[in-house]
């Protein structure tokens, strides 16, 4: 399907046919980036997108341990009470 780049104020834009939007199932907010010879439109990702899956993968590989060993402080030894 072809379309034309049109003038919108001082910018340029394209009209995306409804049938393409329906097929893509895009939400209201999208991300746009350029690659040589193309513009890519994709669903916007929220903050920390993919972190849950990455944490699960780290756990499966046994890589989710603390990096530093526990060290007691004076507070731990003298003040803190269970």
Gaussian input, Z-matrix of N, CA and C with variables (Angstrom, degrees):
# hf/3-21g

backbone

0 1
 N
 C     1     B1
 C     2     B2     1     A1
 N     3     B3     2     A2     1     D1
 C     4     B4     3     A3     2     D2
 C     5     B5     4     A4     3     D3
 N     6     B6     5     A5     4     D4
 C     7     B7     6     A6     5     D5
 C     8     B8     7     A7     6     D6
 N     9     B9     8     A8     7     D7
 C    10    B10     9     A9     8     D8
 C    11    B11    10    A10     9     D9
 N    12    B12    11    A11    10    D10
 C    13    B13    12    A12    11    D11
 C    14    B14    13    A13    12    D12
 N    15    B15    14    A14    13    D13
 C    16    B16    15    A15    14    D14
 C    17    B17    16    A16    15    D15
 N    18    B18    17    A17    16    D16
 C    19    B19    18    A18    17    D17
 C    20    B20    19    A19    18    D18
 N    21    B21    20    A20    19    D19
 C    22    B22    21    A21    20    D20
 C    23    B23    22    A22    21    D21
 N    24    B24    23    A23    22    D22
 C    25    B25    24    A24    23    D23
 C    26    B26    25    A25    24    D24
 N    27    B27    26    A26    25    D25
 C    28    B28    27    A27    26    D26
 C    29    B29    28    A28    27    D27
 N    30    B30    29    A29    28    D28
 C    31    B31    30    A30    29    D29
 C    32    B32    31    A31    30    D30
 N    33    B33    32    A32    31    D31
 C    34    B34    33    A33    32    D32
 C    35    B35    34    A34    33    D33
 N    36    B36    35    A35    34    D34
 C    37    B37    36    A36    35    D35
 C    38    B38    37    A37    36    D36
 N    39    B39    38    A38    37    D37
 C    40    B40    39    A39    38    D38
 C    41    B41    40    A40    39    D39
 N    42    B42    41    A41    40    D40
 C    43    B43    42    A42    41    D41
 C    44    B44    43    A43    42    D42
 N    45    B45    44    A44    43    D43
 C    46    B46    45    A45    44    D44
 C    47    B47    46    A46    45    D45
 N    48    B48    47    A47    46    D46
 C    49    B49    48    A48    47    D47
 C    50    B50    49    A49    48    D48
 N    51    B51    50    A50    49    D49
 C    52    B52    51    A51    50    D50
 C    53    B53    52    A52    51    D51
 N    54    B54    53    A53    52    D52
 C    55    B55    54    A54    53    D53
 C    56    B56    55    A55    54    D54
 N    57    B57    56    A56    55    D55
 C    58    B58    57    A57    56    D56
 C    59    B59    58    A58    57    D57
 N    60    B60    59    A59    58    D58
 C    61    B61    60    A60    59    D59
 C    62    B62    61    A61    60    D60
 N    63    B63    62    A62    61    D61
 C    64    B64    63    A63    62    D62
 C    65    B65    64    A64    63    D63
 N    66    B66    65    A65    64    D64
 C    67    B67    66    A66    65    D65
 C    68    B68    67    A67    66    D66
 N    69    B69    68    A68    67    D67
 C    70    B70    69    A69    68    D68
 C    71    B71    70    A70    69    D69
 N    72    B72    71    A71    70    D70
 C    73    B73    72    A72    71    D71
 C    74    B74    73    A73    72    D72
 N    75    B75    74    A74    73    D73
 C    76    B76    75    A75    74    D74
 C    77    B77    76    A76    75    D75
 N    78    B78    77    A77    76    D76
 C    79    B79    78    A78    77    D77
 C    80    B80    79    A79    78    D78
 N    81    B81    80    A80    79    D79
 C    82    B82    81    A81    80    D80
 C    83    B83    82    A82    81    D81
 N    84    B84    83    A83    82    D82
 C    85    B85    84    A84    83    D83
 C    86    B86    85    A85    84    D84
 N    87    B87    86    A86    85    D85
 C    88    B88    87    A87    86    D86
 C    89    B89    88    A88    87    D87
 N    90    B90    89    A89    88    D88
 C    91    B91    90    A90    89    D89
 C    92    B92    91    A91    90    D90
 N    93    B93    92    A92    91    D91
 C    94    B94    93    A93    92    D92
 C    95    B95    94    A94    93    D93
 N    96    B96    95    A95    94    D94
 C    97    B97    96    A96    95    D95
 C    98    B98    97    A97    96    D96
 N    99    B99    98    A98    97    D97
 C   100   B100    99    A99    98    D98
 C   101   B101   100   A100    99    D99
 N   102   B102   101   A101   100   D100
 C   103   B103   102   A102   101   D101
 C   104   B104   103   A103   102   D102
 N   105   B105   104   A104   103   D103
 C   106   B106   105   A105   104   D104
 C   107   B107   106   A106   105   D105
 N   108   B108   107   A107   106   D106
 C   109   B109   108   A108   107   D107
 C   110   B110   109   A109   108   D108
 N   111   B111   110   A110   109   D109
 C   112   B112   111   A111   110   D110
 C   113   B113   112   A112   111   D111
 N   114   B114   113   A113   112   D112
 C   115   B115   114   A114   113   D113
 C   116   B116   115   A115   114   D114
 N   117   B117   116   A116   115   D115
 C   118   B118   117   A117   116   D116
 C   119   B119   118   A118   117   D117
 N   120   B120   119   A119   118   D118
 C   121   B121   120   A120   119   D119
 C   122   B122   121   A121   120   D120
 N   123   B123   122   A122   121   D121
 C   124   B124   123   A123   122   D122
 C   125   B125   124   A124   123   D123
 N   126   B126   125   A125   124   D124
 C   127   B127   126   A126   125   D125
 C   128   B128   127   A127   126   D126
 N   129   B129   128   A128   127   D127
 C   130   B130   129   A129   128   D128
 C   131   B131   130   A130   129   D129
 N   132   B132   131   A131   130   D130
 C   133   B133   132   A132   131   D131
 C   134   B134   133   A133   132   D132
 N   135   B135   134   A134   133   D133
 C   136   B136   135   A135   134   D134
 C   137   B137   136   A136   135   D135
 N   138   B138   137   A137   136   D136
 C   139   B139   138   A138   137   D137
 C   140   B140   139   A139   138   D138
 N   141   B141   140   A140   139   D139
 C   142   B142   141   A141   140   D140
 C   143   B143   142   A142   141   D141
 N   144   B144   143   A143   142   D142
 C   145   B145   144   A144   143   D143
 C   146   B146   145   A145   144   D144
 N   147   B147   146   A146   145   D145
 C   148   B148   147   A147   146   D146
 C   149   B149   148   A148   147   D147
 N   150   B150   149   A149   148   D148
 C   151   B151   150   A150   149   D149
 C   152   B152   151   A151   150   D150
 N   153   B153   152   A152   151   D151
 C   154   B154   153   A153   152   D152
 C   155   B155   154   A154   153   D153
 N   156   B156   155   A155   154   D154
 C   157   B157   156   A156   155   D155
 C   158   B158   157   A157   156   D156
 N   159   B159   158   A158   157   D157
 C   160   B160   159   A159   158   D158
 C   161   B161   160   A160   159   D159
 N   162   B162   161   A161   160   D160
 C   163   B163   162   A162   161   D161
 C   164   B164   163   A163   162   D162
 N   165   B165   164   A164   163   D163
 C   166   B166   165   A165   164   D164
 C   167   B167   166   A166   165   D165
 N   168   B168   167   A167   166   D166
 C   169   B169   168   A168   167   D167
 C   170   B170   169   A169   168   D168
 N   171   B171   170   A170   169   D169
 C   172   B172   171   A171   170   D170
 C   173   B173   172   A172   171   D171
 N   174   B174   173   A173   172   D172
 C   175   B175   174   A174   173   D173
 C   176   B176   175   A175   174   D174
 N   177   B177   176   A176   175   D175
 C   178   B178   177   A177   176   D176
 C   179   B179   178   A178   177   D177
 N   180   B180   179   A179   178   D178
 C   181   B181   180   A180   179   D179
 C   182   B182   181   A181   180   D180
 N   183   B183   182   A182   181   D181
 C   184   B184   183   A183   182   D182
 C   185   B185   184   A184   183   D183
 N   186   B186   185   A185   184   D184
 C   187   B187   186   A186   185   D185
 C   188   B188   187   A187   186   D186
 N   189   B189   188   A188   187   D187
 C   190   B190   189   A189   188   D188
 C   191   B191   190   A190   189   D189
 N   192   B192   191   A191   190   D190
 C   193   B193   192   A192   191   D191
 C   194   B194   193   A193   192   D192
 N   195   B195   194   A194   193   D193
 C   196   B196   195   A195   194   D194
 C   197   B197   196   A196   195   D195
 N   198   B198   197   A197   196   D196
 C   199   B199   198   A198   197   D197
 C   200   B200   199   A199   198   D198
 N   201   B201   200   A200   199   D199
 C   202   B202   201   A201   200   D200
 C   203   B203   202   A202   201   D201
 N   204   B204   203   A203   202   D202
 C   205   B205   204   A204   203   D203
 C   206   B206   205   A205   204   D204
 N   207   B207   206   A206   205   D205
 C   208   B208   207   A207   206   D206
 C   209   B209   208   A208   207   D207
 N   210   B210   209   A209   208   D208
 C   211   B211   210   A210   209   D209
 C   212   B212   211   A211   210   D210
 N   213   B213   212   A212   211   D211
 C   214   B214   213   A213   212   D212
 C   215   B215   214   A214   213   D213
 N   216   B216   215   A215   214   D214
 C   217   B217   216   A216   215   D215
 C   218   B218   217   A217   216   D216
 N   219   B219   218   A218   217   D217
 C   220   B220   219   A219   218   D218
 C   221   B221   220   A220   219   D219
 N   222   B222   221   A221   220   D220
 C   223   B223   222   A222   221   D221
 C   224   B224   223   A223   222   D222
 N   225   B225   224   A224   223   D223
 C   226   B226   225   A225   224   D224
 C   227   B227   226   A226   225   D225
 N   228   B228   227   A227   226   D226
 C   229   B229   228   A228   227   D227
 C   230   B230   229   A229   228   D228
 N   231   B231   230   A230   229   D229
 C   232   B232   231   A231   230   D230
 C   233   B233   232   A232   231   D231
 N   234   B234   233   A233   232   D232
 C   235   B235   234   A234   233   D233
 C   236   B236   235   A235   234   D234
 N   237   B237   236   A236   235   D235
 C   238   B238   237   A237   236   D236
 C   239   B239   238   A238   237   D237
 N   240   B240   239   A239   238   D238
 C   241   B241   240   A240   239   D239
 C   242   B242   241   A241   240   D240
 N   243   B243   242   A242   241   D241
 C   244   B244   243   A243   242   D242
 C   245   B245   244   A244   243   D243

   B1=1.4401
   B2=1.5288
   B3=1.3059
   B4=1.4623
   B5=1.5185
   B6=1.3158
   B7=1.4600
   B8=1.5205
   B9=1.3068
   B10=1.4601
   B11=1.5217
   B12=1.3051
   B13=1.4598
   B14=1.5233
   B15=1.3238
   B16=1.4636
   B17=1.5181
   B18=1.3268
   B19=1.4563
   B20=1.5288
   B21=1.3372
   B22=1.4663
   B23=1.5243
   B24=1.3396
   B25=1.4589
   B26=1.5103
   B27=1.3425
   B28=1.4663
   B29=1.5166
   B30=1.3263
   B31=1.4613
   B32=1.5238
   B33=1.2901
   B34=1.4601
   B35=1.5122
   B36=1.3089
   B37=1.4439
   B38=1.5119
   B39=1.3181
   B40=1.4548
   B41=1.5197
   B42=1.3117
   B43=1.4594
   B44=1.5186
   B45=1.3193
   B46=1.4575
   B47=1.5239
   B48=1.3108
   B49=1.4623
   B50=1.5336
   B51=1.3214
   B52=1.4500
   B53=1.5237
   B54=1.3253
   B55=1.4632
   B56=1.5360
   B57=1.3320
   B58=1.4691
   B59=1.5219
   B60=1.3397
   B61=1.4649
   B62=1.5251
   B63=1.3308
   B64=1.4659
   B65=1.5209
   B66=1.3215
   B67=1.4644
   B68=1.5217
   B69=1.3262
   B70=1.4683
   B71=1.5160
   B72=1.3227
   B73=1.4680
   B74=1.5364
   B75=1.3221
   B76=1.4606
   B77=1.5224
   B78=1.3331
   B79=1.4674
   B80=1.5276
   B81=1.3189
   B82=1.4648
   B83=1.5286
   B84=1.3229
   B85=1.4710
   B86=1.5210
   B87=1.3270
   B88=1.4578
   B89=1.5217
   B90=1.3182
   B91=1.4635
   B92=1.5209
   B93=1.3048
   B94=1.4536
   B95=1.5181
   B96=1.3267
   B97=1.4641
   B98=1.5234
   B99=1.3165
   B100=1.4576
   B101=1.5201
   B102=1.3094
   B103=1.4593
   B104=1.5262
   B105=1.3106
   B106=1.4721
   B107=1.5334
   B108=1.3258
   B109=1.4497
   B110=1.5151
   B111=1.3521
   B112=1.4596
   B113=1.5220
   B114=1.3110
   B115=1.4631
   B116=1.5190
   B117=1.2958
   B118=1.4663
   B119=1.5204
   B120=1.3199
   B121=1.4608
   B122=1.5138
   B123=1.3392
   B124=1.4624
   B125=1.5101
   B126=1.3125
   B127=1.4603
   B128=1.5269
   B129=1.3232
   B130=1.4628
   B131=1.5194
   B132=1.2995
   B133=1.4624
   B134=1.5174
   B135=1.3165
   B136=1.4487
   B137=1.5157
   B138=1.3302
   B139=1.4676
   B140=1.5207
   B141=1.2933
   B142=1.4542
   B143=1.5341
   B144=1.3450
   B145=1.4543
   B146=1.5247
   B147=1.3049
   B148=1.4567
   B149=1.5123
   B150=1.3331
   B151=1.4627
   B152=1.5238
   B153=1.3173
   B154=1.4665
   B155=1.5279
   B156=1.3229
   B157=1.4637
   B158=1.5185
   B159=1.3215
   B160=1.4643
   B161=1.5248
   B162=1.3332
   B163=1.4665
   B164=1.5242
   B165=1.3271
   B166=1.4584
   B167=1.5257
   B168=1.3253
   B169=1.4627
   B170=1.5215
   B171=1.3409
   B172=1.4687
   B173=1.5216
   B174=1.3226
   B175=1.4643
   B176=1.5367
   B177=1.3177
   B178=1.4665
   B179=1.5244
   B180=1.3359
   B181=1.4702
   B182=1.5220
   B183=1.3404
   B184=1.4621
   B185=1.5138
   B186=1.3211
   B187=1.4607
   B188=1.5178
   B189=1.3305
   B190=1.4658
   B191=1.5286
   B192=1.3029
   B193=1.4681
   B194=1.5289
   B195=1.3280
   B196=1.4610
   B197=1.5180
   B198=1.3034
   B199=1.4596
   B200=1.5242
   B201=1.3231
   B202=1.4575
   B203=1.5216
   B204=1.3076
   B205=1.4574
   B206=1.5206
   B207=1.3293
   B208=1.4579
   B209=1.5241
   B210=1.3223
   B211=1.4625
   B212=1.5230
   B213=1.3048
   B214=1.4622
   B215=1.5169
   B216=1.3110
   B217=1.4606
   B218=1.5232
   B219=1.3280
   B220=1.4532
   B221=1.5240
   B222=1.3157
   B223=1.4591
   B224=1.5321
   B225=1.3344
   B226=1.4673
   B227=1.5265
   B228=1.3136
   B229=1.4610
   B230=1.5245
   B231=1.3345
   B232=1.4629
   B233=1.5319
   B234=1.3085
   B235=1.4561
   B236=1.5295
   B237=1.2947
   B238=1.4569
   B239=1.5292
   B240=1.3245
   B241=1.4625
   B242=1.5217
   B243=1.3049
   B244=1.4668
   B245=1.4767
   A1=107.88
   A2=116.68
   A3=121.59
   A4=109.78
   A5=114.89
   A6=122.21
   A7=107.11
   A8=117.15
   A9=120.83
   A10=109.76
   A11=115.53
   A12=121.16
   A13=106.37
   A14=116.00
   A15=120.81
   A16=110.34
   A17=115.33
   A18=121.65
   A19=108.63
   A20=115.90
   A21=122.58
   A22=105.64
   A23=117.09
   A24=120.60
   A25=109.40
   A26=116.71
   A27=120.90
   A28=112.08
   A29=117.43
   A30=122.21
   A31=110.16
   A32=115.39
   A33=123.02
   A34=107.74
   A35=116.73
   A36=120.41
   A37=111.81
   A38=115.19
   A39=121.42
   A40=108.71
   A41=116.27
   A42=121.43
   A43=106.56
   A44=115.78
   A45=120.06
   A46=107.76
   A47=117.61
   A48=119.77
   A49=111.65
   A50=115.66
   A51=122.48
   A52=111.54
   A53=117.55
   A54=120.35
   A55=110.73
   A56=117.94
   A57=120.58
   A58=111.24
   A59=116.41
   A60=119.53
   A61=110.67
   A62=116.62
   A63=120.17
   A64=110.97
   A65=117.34
   A66=120.98
   A67=111.52
   A68=117.11
   A69=121.10
   A70=112.31
   A71=118.11
   A72=123.36
   A73=111.33
   A74=115.83
   A75=121.09
   A76=110.58
   A77=116.97
   A78=119.82
   A79=109.58
   A80=116.09
   A81=120.47
   A82=112.25
   A83=117.35
   A84=120.83
   A85=109.45
   A86=115.78
   A87=121.44
   A88=109.83
   A89=115.00
   A90=122.35
   A91=107.41
   A92=115.44
   A93=121.66
   A94=108.20
   A95=116.29
   A96=118.69
   A97=109.67
   A98=114.63
   A99=121.11
   A100=110.59
   A101=115.09
   A102=123.95
   A103=105.42
   A104=118.20
   A105=118.49
   A106=111.31
   A107=116.01
   A108=121.81
   A109=115.86
   A110=118.14
   A111=118.63
   A112=111.86
   A113=115.80
   A114=123.72
   A115=106.46
   A116=117.05
   A117=121.37
   A118=108.41
   A119=115.84
   A120=123.22
   A121=106.90
   A122=116.86
   A123=120.02
   A124=109.82
   A125=115.69
   A126=121.11
   A127=109.25
   A128=115.65
   A129=120.39
   A130=108.94
   A131=115.68
   A132=121.60
   A133=108.75
   A134=115.53
   A135=120.47
   A136=111.90
   A137=115.95
   A138=118.95
   A139=110.16
   A140=116.50
   A141=124.34
   A142=113.12
   A143=116.15
   A144=120.42
   A145=109.21
   A146=117.77
   A147=122.41
   A148=115.05
   A149=118.01
   A150=119.76
   A151=111.72
   A152=118.32
   A153=120.91
   A154=110.28
   A155=116.47
   A156=119.87
   A157=112.28
   A158=116.82
   A159=120.53
   A160=110.71
   A161=117.28
   A162=120.59
   A163=110.77
   A164=117.30
   A165=120.26
   A166=111.23
   A167=116.87
   A168=120.42
   A169=111.09
   A170=117.47
   A171=120.67
   A172=110.79
   A173=116.89
   A174=120.92
   A175=110.11
   A176=116.74
   A177=120.45
   A178=111.56
   A179=116.79
   A180=120.93
   A181=112.53
   A182=117.45
   A183=120.62
   A184=113.29
   A185=117.62
   A186=121.88
   A187=112.49
   A188=117.91
   A189=119.81
   A190=112.36
   A191=116.32
   A192=119.74
   A193=109.47
   A194=115.74
   A195=120.17
   A196=109.87
   A197=117.01
   A198=120.98
   A199=111.77
   A200=116.77
   A201=121.25
   A202=109.75
   A203=116.07
   A204=119.98
   A205=109.21
   A206=115.55
   A207=120.44
   A208=109.70
   A209=116.23
   A210=121.60
   A211=107.91
   A212=115.41
   A213=120.13
   A214=110.16
   A215=114.87
   A216=120.45
   A217=108.15
   A218=116.26
   A219=120.30
   A220=110.59
   A221=116.16
   A222=120.58
   A223=109.84
   A224=116.38
   A225=120.06
   A226=111.51
   A227=116.63
   A228=120.85
   A229=113.54
   A230=118.72
   A231=120.51
   A232=114.64
   A233=118.70
   A234=120.53
   A235=112.83
   A236=117.29
   A237=121.39
   A238=111.23
   A239=115.26
   A240=120.19
   A241=108.69
   A242=115.44
   A243=120.32
   A244=109.95
   D1=130.12
   D2=-179.36
   D3=-104.24
   D4=152.17
   D5=173.05
   D6=-145.49
   D7=174.13
   D8=-179.06
   D9=-116.79
   D10=150.51
   D11=172.52
   D12=-80.98
   D13=125.37
   D14=-175.73
   D15=-117.60
   D16=160.85
   D17=177.78
   D18=-83.20
   D19=129.85
   D20=175.31
   D21=-129.33
   D22=96.20
   D23=-174.24
   D24=62.81
   D25=-128.90
   D26=177.63
   D27=-88.48
   D28=-0.75
   D29=-178.27
   D30=-105.84
   D31=-176.20
   D32=173.15
   D33=-126.59
   D34=156.07
   D35=-179.67
   D36=-155.94
   D37=175.82
   D38=174.88
   D39=-129.67
   D40=151.93
   D41=172.51
   D42=-96.30
   D43=127.31
   D44=179.91
   D45=-101.64
   D46=120.73
   D47=179.97
   D48=-60.30
   D49=144.42
   D50=-177.70
   D51=-56.93
   D52=-37.77
   D53=-178.43
   D54=-61.38
   D55=-37.54
   D56=177.45
   D57=-69.19
   D58=-41.59
   D59=178.06
   D60=-62.36
   D61=-40.38
   D62=178.50
   D63=-64.04
   D64=-41.70
   D65=179.89
   D66=-66.56
   D67=-37.58
   D68=-178.26
   D69=-76.78
   D70=-21.35
   D71=-179.57
   D72=53.02
   D73=46.10
   D74=-179.70
   D75=-80.81
   D76=143.88
   D77=174.63
   D78=-77.45
   D79=-178.49
   D80=-179.86
   D81=-64.96
   D82=-34.49
   D83=-178.54
   D84=-103.47
   D85=127.45
   D86=-178.28
   D87=-129.49
   D88=162.42
   D89=172.93
   D90=-108.07
   D91=143.83
   D92=-178.67
   D93=-127.92
   D94=128.88
   D95=173.49
   D96=-142.42
   D97=159.07
   D98=-175.13
   D99=-104.62
   D100=140.58
   D101=170.26
   D102=-127.65
   D103=159.31
   D104=-179.51
   D105=-54.03
   D106=119.28
   D107=176.71
   D108=81.16
   D109=6.29
   D110=-179.23
   D111=-157.14
   D112=155.86
   D113=169.19
   D114=-110.93
   D115=135.72
   D116=-178.28
   D117=-113.47
   D118=126.69
   D119=177.69
   D120=-113.30
   D121=127.21
   D122=177.93
   D123=-143.53
   D124=160.67
   D125=179.88
   D126=-58.02
   D127=136.93
   D128=178.95
   D129=-68.44
   D130=140.31
   D131=178.31
   D132=-102.35
   D133=138.02
   D134=179.06
   D135=-75.26
   D136=171.16
   D137=176.77
   D138=-60.14
   D139=143.68
   D140=177.77
   D141=63.42
   D142=24.95
   D143=176.59
   D144=-59.55
   D145=129.36
   D146=177.09
   D147=88.34
   D148=-5.22
   D149=-178.01
   D150=-64.65
   D151=-39.25
   D152=-177.99
   D153=-62.25
   D154=-45.75
   D155=178.33
   D156=-64.15
   D157=-38.77
   D158=178.44
   D159=-65.51
   D160=-39.16
   D161=178.47
   D162=-65.85
   D163=-40.52
   D164=177.82
   D165=-64.02
   D166=-40.69
   D167=178.21
   D168=-65.16
   D169=-40.52
   D170=176.67
   D171=-61.82
   D172=-41.43
   D173=179.51
   D174=-63.89
   D175=-43.15
   D176=179.90
   D177=-61.75
   D178=-32.11
   D179=178.42
   D180=-88.19
   D181=-1.76
   D182=-178.71
   D183=73.91
   D184=25.18
   D185=-176.77
   D186=-104.02
   D187=19.43
   D188=-176.08
   D189=-107.49
   D190=32.09
   D191=178.88
   D192=-93.39
   D193=165.02
   D194=177.23
   D195=-67.34
   D196=143.99
   D197=-179.54
   D198=-81.08
   D199=-34.16
   D200=-179.43
   D201=-104.84
   D202=144.45
   D203=176.10
   D204=-73.83
   D205=152.93
   D206=179.65
   D207=-67.91
   D208=134.74
   D209=174.19
   D210=-125.78
   D211=133.29
   D212=179.48
   D213=-78.34
   D214=146.56
   D215=174.87
   D216=-110.50
   D217=172.36
   D218=176.76
   D219=-60.21
   D220=-37.37
   D221=176.99
   D222=-59.01
   D223=-46.51
   D224=179.27
   D225=-60.93
   D226=-43.02
   D227=-173.87
   D228=-79.56
   D229=-35.33
   D230=-170.33
   D231=-112.13
   D232=-32.00
   D233=-170.47
   D234=-104.56
   D235=-44.83
   D236=-174.56
   D237=-64.80
   D238=133.96
   D239=176.61
   D240=-127.82
   D241=138.94
   D242=178.25
   D243=-83.32

